[in-house]
């Protein structure tokens, strides 16, 4: 479950509550910059491969060790362009681990 108050809520001036697609789309259109509690990711995380660390675990741990935050997939981090994701590529088991 998403936090009830996030950088998106603050930026958009909306009350605490669930994060919606419209909120993400507006924040991306506004080119809201990444911060210690907001991370745009263009691609879904890939399973760790031989010799590579698990980037998703690293990002989640970094946020968990501070005050939390949002990792939003489907937004190009350099330009904040909303690019979307392919739902067929979602690996629920990987994310749960």
TIVO-2410 file (N, C-alpha, C; in nm, 3 decimals):
# residues 97
REC num residu      c1      c2      c3 atome chaine
REC   1      X   0.084  -0.117   0.000     N      A
REC   1      X   0.000   0.000   0.000    CA      A
REC   1      X   0.089   0.124   0.000     C      A
REC   2      X   0.057   0.220  -0.084     N      A
REC   2      X   0.135   0.343  -0.092    CA      A
REC   2      X   0.113   0.428   0.032     C      A
REC   3      X   0.214   0.505   0.064     N      A
REC   3      X   0.201   0.598   0.176    CA      A
REC   3      X   0.085   0.692   0.148     C      A
REC   4      X   0.027   0.748   0.253     N      A
REC   4      X  -0.089   0.835   0.233    CA      A
REC   4      X  -0.048   0.979   0.205     C      A
REC   5      X   0.077   1.016   0.231     N      A
REC   5      X   0.125   1.151   0.200    CA      A
REC   5      X   0.263   1.136   0.139     C      A
REC   6      X   0.281   1.183   0.018     N      A
REC   6      X   0.406   1.164  -0.055    CA      A
REC   6      X   0.450   1.296  -0.117     C      A
REC   7      X   0.566   1.292  -0.179     N      A
REC   7      X   0.615   1.408  -0.252    CA      A
REC   7      X   0.516   1.447  -0.363     C      A
REC   8      X   0.448   1.349  -0.422     N      A
REC   8      X   0.348   1.380  -0.525    CA      A
REC   8      X   0.233   1.460  -0.466     C      A
REC   9      X   0.185   1.419  -0.349     N      A
REC   9      X   0.077   1.492  -0.282    CA      A
REC   9      X   0.120   1.636  -0.254     C      A
REC  10      X   0.240   1.649  -0.200     N      A
REC  10      X   0.292   1.782  -0.167    CA      A
REC  10      X   0.302   1.869  -0.292     C      A
REC  11      X   0.363   1.815  -0.397     N      A
REC  11      X   0.381   1.890  -0.522    CA      A
REC  11      X   0.248   1.932  -0.583     C      A
REC  12      X   0.151   1.841  -0.582     N      A
REC  12      X   0.023   1.868  -0.647    CA      A
REC  12      X  -0.076   1.940  -0.556     C      A
REC  13      X  -0.043   1.950  -0.427     N      A
REC  13      X  -0.133   2.018  -0.334    CA      A
REC  13      X  -0.262   1.941  -0.309     C      A
REC  14      X  -0.251   1.808  -0.307     N      A
REC  14      X  -0.370   1.726  -0.282    CA      A
REC  14      X  -0.362   1.667  -0.141     C      A
REC  15      X  -0.477   1.637  -0.081     N      A
REC  15      X  -0.476   1.582   0.054    CA      A
REC  15      X  -0.420   1.440   0.056     C      A
REC  16      X  -0.381   1.392   0.174     N      A
REC  16      X  -0.331   1.255   0.186    CA      A
REC  16      X  -0.431   1.155   0.130     C      A
REC  17      X  -0.380   1.049   0.072     N      A
REC  17      X  -0.463   0.944   0.016    CA      A
REC  17      X  -0.382   0.859  -0.080     C      A
REC  18      X  -0.446   0.765  -0.146     N      A
REC  18      X  -0.376   0.679  -0.240    CA      A
REC  18      X  -0.315   0.759  -0.355     C      A
REC  19      X  -0.205   0.707  -0.408     N      A
REC  19      X  -0.143   0.765  -0.526    CA      A
REC  19      X  -0.217   0.712  -0.648     C      A
REC  20      X  -0.258   0.802  -0.737     N      A
REC  20      X  -0.332   0.761  -0.856    CA      A
REC  20      X  -0.246   0.781  -0.982     C      A
REC  21      X  -0.287   0.716  -1.091     N      A
REC  21      X  -0.218   0.734  -1.218    CA      A
REC  21      X  -0.220   0.881  -1.259     C      A
REC  22      X  -0.333   0.949  -1.238     N      A
REC  22      X  -0.342   1.090  -1.276    CA      A
REC  22      X  -0.240   1.175  -1.200     C      A
REC  23      X  -0.216   1.142  -1.074     N      A
REC  23      X  -0.116   1.214  -0.996    CA      A
REC  23      X   0.024   1.193  -1.054     C      A
REC  24      X   0.054   1.068  -1.088     N      A
REC  24      X   0.184   1.037  -1.147    CA      A
REC  24      X   0.199   1.109  -1.281     C      A
REC  25      X   0.096   1.103  -1.364     N      A
REC  25      X   0.101   1.168  -1.496    CA      A
REC  25      X   0.122   1.319  -1.482     C      A
REC  26      X   0.054   1.382  -1.387     N      A
REC  26      X   0.069   1.526  -1.369    CA      A
REC  26      X   0.208   1.562  -1.317     C      A
REC  27      X   0.257   1.484  -1.221     N      A
REC  27      X   0.391   1.510  -1.167    CA      A
REC  27      X   0.497   1.492  -1.275     C      A
REC  28      X   0.481   1.390  -1.360     N      A
REC  28      X   0.576   1.370  -1.470    CA      A
REC  28      X   0.566   1.485  -1.570     C      A
REC  29      X   0.444   1.529  -1.602     N      A
REC  29      X   0.427   1.641  -1.695    CA      A
REC  29      X   0.489   1.769  -1.639     C      A
REC  30      X   0.484   1.783  -1.507     N      A
REC  30      X   0.545   1.899  -1.440    CA      A
REC  30      X   0.696   1.884  -1.425     C      A
REC  31      X   0.747   1.768  -1.465     N      A
REC  31      X   0.890   1.736  -1.455    CA      A
REC  31      X   0.939   1.744  -1.310     C      A
REC  32      X   0.861   1.688  -1.220     N      A
REC  32      X   0.898   1.684  -1.079    CA      A
REC  32      X   1.031   1.609  -1.066     C      A
REC  33      X   1.129   1.673  -1.008     N      A
REC  33      X   1.263   1.615  -0.997    CA      A
REC  33      X   1.266   1.501  -0.896     C      A
REC  34      X   1.353   1.405  -0.924     N      A
REC  34      X   1.376   1.298  -0.827    CA      A
REC  34      X   1.436   1.357  -0.700     C      A
REC  35      X   1.416   1.286  -0.591     N      A
REC  35      X   1.470   1.329  -0.463    CA      A
REC  35      X   1.498   1.205  -0.380     C      A
REC  36      X   1.533   1.225  -0.254     N      A
REC  36      X   1.562   1.109  -0.170    CA      A
REC  36      X   1.439   1.024  -0.143     C      A
REC  37      X   1.318   1.077  -0.169     N      A
REC  37      X   1.197   0.998  -0.147    CA      A
REC  37      X   1.110   0.985  -0.272     C      A
REC  38      X   1.169   1.012  -0.389     N      A
REC  38      X   1.099   0.991  -0.516    CA      A
REC  38      X   1.200   0.946  -0.620     C      A
REC  39      X   1.174   0.832  -0.681     N      A
REC  39      X   1.265   0.776  -0.781    CA      A
REC  39      X   1.185   0.735  -0.904     C      A
REC  40      X   1.210   0.800  -1.017     N      A
REC  40      X   1.148   0.761  -1.144    CA      A
REC  40      X   1.232   0.649  -1.205     C      A
REC  41      X   1.169   0.547  -1.256     N      A
REC  41      X   1.237   0.437  -1.325    CA      A
REC  41      X   1.168   0.413  -1.458     C      A
REC  42      X   1.245   0.411  -1.565     N      A
REC  42      X   1.187   0.389  -1.697    CA      A
REC  42      X   1.142   0.244  -1.715     C      A
REC  43      X   1.224   0.151  -1.668     N      A
REC  43      X   1.198   0.009  -1.691    CA      A
REC  43      X   1.166  -0.064  -1.561     C      A
REC  44      X   1.090  -0.170  -1.573     N      A
REC  44      X   1.065  -0.258  -1.459    CA      A
REC  44      X   1.196  -0.321  -1.416     C      A
REC  45      X   1.210  -0.354  -1.288     N      A
REC  45      X   1.335  -0.418  -1.242    CA      A
REC  45      X   1.350  -0.556  -1.303     C      A
REC  46      X   1.474  -0.592  -1.327     N      A
REC  46      X   1.507  -0.723  -1.380    CA      A
REC  46      X   1.558  -0.811  -1.267     C      A
REC  47      X   1.537  -0.941  -1.278     N      A
REC  47      X   1.593  -1.029  -1.175    CA      A
REC  47      X   1.744  -1.014  -1.171     C      A
REC  48      X   1.805  -1.030  -1.052     N      A
REC  48      X   1.951  -1.019  -1.044    CA      A
REC  48      X   2.016  -1.127  -1.130     C      A
REC  49      X   2.124  -1.091  -1.194     N      A
REC  49      X   2.199  -1.186  -1.276    CA      A
REC  49      X   2.335  -1.210  -1.211     C      A
REC  50      X   2.401  -1.311  -1.257     N      A
REC  50      X   2.532  -1.347  -1.205    CA      A
REC  50      X   2.624  -1.224  -1.200     C      A
REC  51      X   2.674  -1.194  -1.081     N      A
REC  51      X   2.767  -1.084  -1.067    CA      A
REC  51      X   2.703  -0.946  -1.058     C      A
REC  52      X   2.571  -0.938  -1.066     N      A
REC  52      X   2.502  -0.808  -1.056    CA      A
REC  52      X   2.418  -0.807  -0.930     C      A
REC  53      X   2.416  -0.692  -0.865     N      A
REC  53      X   2.331  -0.682  -0.746    CA      A
REC  53      X   2.186  -0.661  -0.789     C      A
REC  54      X   2.097  -0.681  -0.698     N      A
REC  54      X   1.955  -0.661  -0.725    CA      A
REC  54      X   1.925  -0.512  -0.706     C      A
REC  55      X   1.908  -0.440  -0.816     N      A
REC  55      X   1.884  -0.296  -0.811    CA      A
REC  55      X   1.757  -0.260  -0.735     C      A
REC  56      X   1.651  -0.338  -0.752     N      A
REC  56      X   1.526  -0.310  -0.682    CA      A
REC  56      X   1.548  -0.320  -0.532     C      A
REC  57      X   1.614  -0.425  -0.486     N      A
REC  57      X   1.639  -0.442  -0.343    CA      A
REC  57      X   1.723  -0.326  -0.291     C      A
REC  58      X   1.822  -0.284  -0.366     N      A
REC  58      X   1.909  -0.173  -0.325    CA      A
REC  58      X   1.827  -0.044  -0.311     C      A
REC  59      X   1.741  -0.016  -0.408     N      A
REC  59      X   1.659   0.106  -0.404    CA      A
REC  59      X   1.560   0.104  -0.289     C      A
REC  60      X   1.495  -0.011  -0.269     N      A
REC  60      X   1.398  -0.023  -0.160    CA      A
REC  60      X   1.468  -0.009  -0.025     C      A
REC  61      X   1.584  -0.073  -0.009     N      A
REC  61      X   1.657  -0.064   0.117    CA      A
REC  61      X   1.701   0.079   0.145     C      A
REC  62      X   1.746   0.150   0.043     N      A
REC  62      X   1.789   0.289   0.062    CA      A
REC  62      X   1.673   0.375   0.113     C      A
REC  63      X   1.556   0.358   0.055     N      A
REC  63      X   1.441   0.436   0.100    CA      A
REC  63      X   1.394   0.391   0.238     C      A
REC  64      X   1.398   0.261   0.263     N      A
REC  64      X   1.355   0.210   0.393    CA      A
REC  64      X   1.446   0.258   0.504     C      A
REC  65      X   1.572   0.282   0.473     N      A
REC  65      X   1.667   0.327   0.574    CA      A
REC  65      X   1.661   0.478   0.598     C      A
REC  66      X   1.578   0.546   0.523     N      A
REC  66      X   1.557   0.689   0.548    CA      A
REC  66      X   1.414   0.706   0.596     C      A
REC  67      X   1.336   0.783   0.524     N      A
REC  67      X   1.197   0.805   0.568    CA      A
REC  67      X   1.096   0.743   0.472     C      A
REC  68      X   1.143   0.654   0.385     N      A
REC  68      X   1.054   0.591   0.289    CA      A
REC  68      X   1.046   0.671   0.162     C      A
REC  69      X   0.954   0.635   0.074     N      A
REC  69      X   0.940   0.707  -0.051    CA      A
REC  69      X   0.868   0.626  -0.155     C      A
REC  70      X   0.873   0.677  -0.277     N      A
REC  70      X   0.806   0.612  -0.390    CA      A
REC  70      X   0.907   0.581  -0.500     C      A
REC  71      X   0.897   0.461  -0.553     N      A
REC  71      X   0.969   0.423  -0.675    CA      A
REC  71      X   0.860   0.402  -0.779     C      A
REC  72      X   0.861   0.484  -0.882     N      A
REC  72      X   0.755   0.481  -0.983    CA      A
REC  72      X   0.815   0.435  -1.115     C      A
REC  73      X   0.763   0.324  -1.166     N      A
REC  73      X   0.811   0.266  -1.291    CA      A
REC  73      X   0.728   0.319  -1.407     C      A
REC  74      X   0.794   0.332  -1.522     N      A
REC  74      X   0.726   0.377  -1.643    CA      A
REC  74      X   0.744   0.525  -1.670     C      A
REC  75      X   0.841   0.588  -1.601     N      A
REC  75      X   0.871   0.730  -1.623    CA      A
REC  75      X   1.022   0.741  -1.648     C      A
REC  76      X   1.058   0.800  -1.761     N      A
REC  76      X   1.200   0.818  -1.794    CA      A
REC  76      X   1.260   0.920  -1.698     C      A
REC  77      X   1.361   0.878  -1.621     N      A
REC  77      X   1.412   0.964  -1.514    CA      A
REC  77      X   1.483   1.089  -1.565     C      A
REC  78      X   1.547   1.084  -1.680     N      A
REC  78      X   1.620   1.201  -1.730    CA      A
REC  78      X   1.526   1.313  -1.775     C      A
REC  79      X   1.411   1.276  -1.832     N      A
REC  79      X   1.321   1.376  -1.891    CA      A
REC  79      X   1.185   1.382  -1.825     C      A
REC  80      X   1.157   1.289  -1.735     N      A
REC  80      X   1.026   1.274  -1.671    CA      A
REC  80      X   0.916   1.241  -1.773     C      A
REC  81      X   0.954   1.185  -1.887     N      A
REC  81      X   0.854   1.145  -1.988    CA      A
REC  81      X   0.783   1.019  -1.941     C      A
REC  82      X   0.652   1.021  -1.945     N      A
REC  82      X   0.571   0.906  -1.909    CA      A
REC  82      X   0.575   0.807  -2.024     C      A
REC  83      X   0.639   0.690  -2.002     N      A
REC  83      X   0.655   0.591  -2.108    CA      A
REC  83      X   0.575   0.464  -2.083     C      A
REC  84      X   0.529   0.444  -1.960     N      A
REC  84      X   0.449   0.326  -1.928    CA      A
REC  84      X   0.532   0.200  -1.914     C      A
REC  85      X   0.463   0.092  -1.878     N      A
REC  85      X   0.524  -0.040  -1.863    CA      A
REC  85      X   0.437  -0.142  -1.933     C      A
REC  86      X   0.494  -0.258  -1.960     N      A
REC  86      X   0.419  -0.369  -2.016    CA      A
REC  86      X   0.374  -0.457  -1.900     C      A
REC  87      X   0.244  -0.461  -1.871     N      A
REC  87      X   0.196  -0.541  -1.757    CA      A
REC  87      X   0.235  -0.689  -1.766     C      A
REC  88      X   0.257  -0.739  -1.887     N      A
REC  88      X   0.297  -0.879  -1.903    CA      A
REC  88      X   0.438  -0.905  -1.851     C      A
REC  89      X   0.517  -0.799  -1.832     N      A
REC  89      X   0.655  -0.815  -1.782    CA      A
REC  89      X   0.663  -0.805  -1.630     C      A
REC  90      X   0.552  -0.781  -1.563     N      A
REC  90      X   0.553  -0.769  -1.418    CA      A
REC  90      X   0.579  -0.905  -1.355     C      A
REC  91      X   0.675  -0.911  -1.264     N      A
REC  91      X   0.714  -1.034  -1.196    CA      A
REC  91      X   0.680  -1.021  -1.048     C      A
REC  92      X   0.556  -1.050  -1.013     N      A
REC  92      X   0.507  -1.033  -0.876    CA      A
REC  92      X   0.593  -1.109  -0.776     C      A
REC  93      X   0.636  -1.230  -0.810     N      A
REC  93      X   0.717  -1.310  -0.718    CA      A
REC  93      X   0.849  -1.241  -0.686     C      A
REC  94      X   0.912  -1.183  -0.788     N      A
REC  94      X   1.038  -1.112  -0.765    CA      A
REC  94      X   1.018  -0.995  -0.672     C      A
REC  95      X   0.912  -0.918  -0.693     N      A
REC  95      X   0.888  -0.800  -0.612    CA      A
REC  95      X   0.855  -0.836  -0.468     C      A
REC  96      X   0.785  -0.946  -0.449     N      A
REC  96      X   0.749  -0.991  -0.314    CA      A
REC  96      X   0.872  -1.034  -0.234     C      A
REC  97      X   0.973  -1.087  -0.304     N      A
REC  97      X   1.094  -1.132  -0.237    CA      A
REC  97      X   1.172  -1.013  -0.188     C      A
***
